[in-house]
């Protein structure tokens, strides 16, 4: 096989203290592919190894299978097999095999798959560098704080030449062997087996790889499918409601999700109603708020937003719902979804939008993390109840990495403060 579809032979890779780096970013055009390859070359020149999901994994194979063959000609179940295998392989690369991650958020919006993997790296305590050489941003020159907050400095690296140095600095500041959430082990083991099969299949063609993966079908379905109910009803749960919140339509949708859950007896956390966002949403669209004189205050607010939302997921809320609707999934919501998955929270995705990433499909890594995707908002409470059994016991024993622990501690303090000043909360101008 030739061109973009062939399996690439792994380059001879040097290592920086044995560190192989996962490179996450958009790779949907020749220009984006060349950009990531250039990043790989840059870090390899400084002694790191590199992993690119479309070059070294099976992302390219999955998407071409979805887009290329007619449904009638597809081997039954192959798409589902590849989606589950892809998820486990990428999970293995981010959590276990690669020692660090570099995420490019260039583009009109950050790539949702790259953001998910960056947030996963944060949640499991991996060194992380976010790079951006794009002038476009979400808020008057500022990026979404839920994305930049994944790095200790809340900053992105602008120049490619600076990435190796920032990467080495990040590695030095993180523990060599961060803890791994116990509920991920089964998926990680399968990902490792798939990685071995990918390496064995190089030069043998894609069909040979699919045949080698096929015997794992039952194991993949068991590891990434429903594990049944835990016997606890949706009533009494506290559910984090994640999604876009920047226009009346989005705010109305999120309020509707919370209302469905509350009528079913759940407690809810809605960032625009209950979080720091409730105090700052009226000012987020003001250029004056971004003046240099207010930058220290802006940085503090961004850190408070990020910390409080992570605290809610890690400590206060025991279930999670992500509203994936929109032309693209909200990048802040994608971050929160990845953190909820890493921490073993029962996870439900609401996706009633006909738009998709490619070939009529949403990103396979995001939807595979949730396992339960509903198209009707009225089904969300029942889906939360059904998903409750998917949080394995191992997640409860997970020792949070130092950076995540510090974030949670700060978020807990912010939550206490909001409880004292709640009477000062302004009405959201978008709802006036």
N, C-alpha and C positions, 0 to 999 in steps of 0.2 A: 504494500500500500504506500502511496506517495502523498506529498503535500501535508496540509494541516492535520490530516487524519492519521498519519502513521505514528507508531510508537517511537519516541525519541530515545536514542541511546543515552544513558546517563553519562554526563561528562565526568572526567576524572576530577574529583573535588578535593581541594585542600580543606583543612579544618582549623578553626580557631578554638583551641582548647576542646576539640571534638564536637563543636557546635554546628549542627545543620540548621539552617534558617528556613522557615516556611515563608514564602512570598505570596501575599494575598493582594488581589486587586482585580480590576476589570480586564478581561481578555477577549472581548467580543469583536474586535477589529484587528487588522494587521498592525495598525499603529500601536494599539494597546498591548498586543502580544510582544512587539519589539521593545516597548517600554519596559515590560517585566523582564524580558530577556536581558536588556541592558542593566537592569538592577541586579539580576543574578550575576552577570559578569563583573559588576563593580564589587559586590561583596565577596565573590570568589577570589578576586585579585588580592583581597585582604585576608585570605586564609579561611573563610567560612565555606561551608557547604550550602547548597540550596535545594529547595523543593518547590516546584511549580506545579499546581494541580492539573493544568491543562497539558503540560509537557510530560510530566512524570507519572501522573495518576490516570484516572479514567473519566475525568470531567468531559473531555473532548469526545470520548466514545459515547457517553450518555447522551449528550446533546445532539450528536449526529444521528444516533439511533432514533431519538424522538422526532427529529425533523426530516430524516431522510426516507425511511421506509413507510409505505402505506400501511394503515392499521391492519388490513386483511393479510398482509404479507409478513407482519411481525410474528416472531415466535412468541407464543402465548406466555405471558408473564415475564418476558425478558426486560421490559422497561422497569417493572417493579423490582426485579432482581438487581438491575444495575443501579437503581436509585438507592436501595438499601445498602448495597456494596459500596457505592460512592460515599454515602454518609459515614459508614464505619471506617472507611479508609481515611477520609479527611479528618475524622475525629482522632484516629490513631496518630496521624502525622502531627496535628497541632498539640495534642495532649502528651503523647508518649515519645515519639521518635525525634521530633524537632525540638531543639533547645531554646529557640526564640522565634519571634514572628515579626516581619515587617509588612505593614499594610499601606498600600497606596489608595488614597481617597480622591485621586484626580477624577474629573468628570463633572457633568452638570449636577449630578447627585452622587454620593458615595455608592459604590457597588454593594448591594445588600449581602451578598455572600461573603465578601471580604470583611465587611463590618461584623457579621456574625462570628467569623473565625477570630477576628481581633478581640472581640468581647469574650469569647471562649478562652483565649490565651490569658486575658486579664483575670478571669474567674478562677483559673487553675494555677495562677502564679507564675506565668511565663514572661520573660523579658519581652518588651513590645516597643516598637518604634512605628509611629505613624508619619508618613511623608505625604506632602501635598505641594505641588507646583502649579496650582490652578487658582486663578483669581476669583472664581465664583464661590459664593458662600451662602449659607442659610440666612444669616441675620446681619446685614450691614457690615460685611467683612469678617464676621465671626462664624465659626462652624458650630454645629450642635454640640453642646457641652457634654452630652452623653457619649459622644464619640471621642472628643479630645480628652475627656476625663479618664479614659482608659490608660493614659500615660501619667506617671507621677507629676510631671511638670505641666500638664494640660496644654501641651504644645505639639505642633507638627514640625517636621524637618522639611525645609523648602528645597534644598539642593541635594541632588543625588550623591554628590561627592561627600556630603556630610553623613550619609547613612551609615557607612561602616564604623566611623568613630562613635556615633550615637549608639549604635548597636553594641559595640564593645563596652561602652559605659553602662548601658542598661543591664548587660549580662553580669558585670561586676557587682551590681547593686541588688541582685536577686539571689535567693538560695539556689544552690546547685541542683537539688532534687526536691522540687515542691511536692506537696501531698497531692494525691489523685483521688477524686471522689469515688467511693467504692461502687456506686451504682453504674459507673461507666465501664468497669472492668470487662464485662462480657462483650460489649461493643468494641472495646479497644483490642481484645484478643482476636476478634473476627477481623478487625481492620489490619492487624499484623499479618494474619493468614492471607488476606487479600493482597497485601503489599508483596508478600513472597510470591504469590501467583503472578502478579503484574511483572515482577522482575524475571521470573522464569519464562514468561510469554513474550518477551521482547524479541522481535524478529519473526515470531510465529504467526502474526496476524491477529486481528481482533476476535474473530470467531473462536479461535483456539482459547483465548482468554475467557470468553463467555462460557465455553464448555467447562473450563477448569473451575470457574466460580459457581456454576450451576449446582454442584453437590452441596453447597453451603446454603441453598435456598431456605430450607427449614430453620437452620440456625439463625440466619439473618432475620427471618420473619419473627422468630421467638424473641430475639434481642431487641428489635426495633418496633415490634408490634405491641398490642395491648397486653398487659399483664393482669387484667381483670380488676374488679372493684375491691376496695379495702374495707367495705362495710360501713363507712362513714358517709352520711348523706351530705349533699351540698349545703344544707342548712347548718349554720354555725361556722362555716369556713370564712376566712378573710381573703378576698380575691384581689390581686393587683390587676387593674384594668389599664392596659398599655395600648397606645396607638397615637395617631396624629391628632393634634389639638390646636391648629393654627387658623381655623376659619369656622364660621358658624355651623357649616355642615358637619365638619369633623367633630366639633364640640358636641353637637347634637347626637351624633352616632355614639360617642363615648358615654354620654349621659344615658343613652338608651341601653347600652350594655350594662352599665352599673344598675340601672333600674330593674332590668330583667333578673339580675343576680340578687338584688335586695328584696324583690318580691318573692324570691325563692328562699329567703331566710339567711342569705349570706351578708357578711360585712364586706365593704369594698374600699379600696384606695384608688382614688382618681386624681392623678397629679395636678390637673388644672383646677380642681376643687379643694383638695386636701394638702397639696404640697407647696413648695416654695413658688412653683409656677403661678399659683393663685395670687401671689403678691406682686409678681413682676410682668405678667402677660400684657398689661396695659401699656407698659413702657418698652416692650421688646422691639417695637417697630419704630422707635425714635432714633434718628441719627445722633441726637444730643446725648443719648444714653451711652453712645460709643465714643464720646469725646475722651481724649487722653486723660483729662483731669478725673474722670470717673472710672478709669481702668482698674485701679485697685479694688473698688467696690464691685465692679463687674466681675472680676476674677473670683472674689469671695462668693458672690451670688452663684456663679457657675459651679464652683466647688460644692456649695450647699445643695444645689439642685441635684447634682450627680450623687453626692453622698446620701442624701435622704432617700432617693429612689432605690439605690442599691441596698440601703438598710431595710426598706420595706420588703424587698424581695428576699433578702437573706434572713431576716429575723421576724418580722411582724406578719407578713402575708404567707399563707400556706398553700395557695393556688394562684394560677396566673392565666390571664387571657390576653391575647394579642390581636388587635384589629389590624389586619393586613391590607385592608382596602386602600385604594389610592393608585395613582398612575405608577408610583413605585412605593414599596413599603417604607414607612417612616423609619429613618435610620436610628433614631433614639429608641423606638420600639424594638428594632432588631437587636440592639445592644441588650436591652432588658430581657428579651426572649432568650438570648444566648446565656445570660447569667442565670436566669431561672432554670434553664435546662441543666447547666453545669451543677447547680445546687440541688437538683433532684425535685424541683417543684412540679406538681401536676400541671400540665401545660395544654392549653387549648388555643387553636388559631381560628379566628373568624375571618373568612374570605368570601365575600359576596360580590366581588368585583370581577368582571369578565376580562379585564386586561391582565396580561401575564408577562413574565420575563422573556420567554422564548418558546416557540413551538407550542403555545397554548399551556405551558406549564409554569408554575412559580418556581422559585429556587429550591432544588431538591434538598439541600442541607437544612434550610429553615423549616420546611414542612415535615421533614423526617424527624426533626427534633421534637416537634409537637405530637406527632402520631395521630392526633385527633384534629381534623379540620372540618368546620361546619360552615354552611352557606346561609343559614337562617339564624338571625339573631335570637329568635325564640328558643333555639336548641342549646344555647350556651349553658344555662344552668344544669341541664341533664348531662351535657358533655363534661362539665367540671366534675360532677359526681362520678361519672364513669372513668375519668382520668385519674381519680384519686389514688387508685391502686398502682399507678405507674411510678410513684416516688418510692424507690426501693429503700429498704432499711439502712443500707450503707451510707446514704447521703446524710443521714442524721448524725453520723459519727465523723463527718468530714471536718477536719481542722482547716479553717480558712487561711489562705496564704497571708503573709504579713500586710501586703498592700491592701488587700480586700478587707482585712480586719480593721486596719486604720480607717478605711473609708466607712465601714459600718459603724465604728465608734463615733466618728464625726456626724454621721447621719442620725444616730440615736440622739445626740445632743441637739441637732437641728430640730428633730421631731418634738423634743421637750419644749424648746423655745417657741415653736409654732403653736403648741398647746396653750402657752401663756399669752400670746399676742393675737390669737385667732380673731378677736373682736375688731382688729384693725384691717382685716382682709377686705380689699375693695371688690366691687362687682366687676366682673369681666366685661370690658367695653364691647367685645364682639357679640355679647348676648343682649346688649341694650337695644 
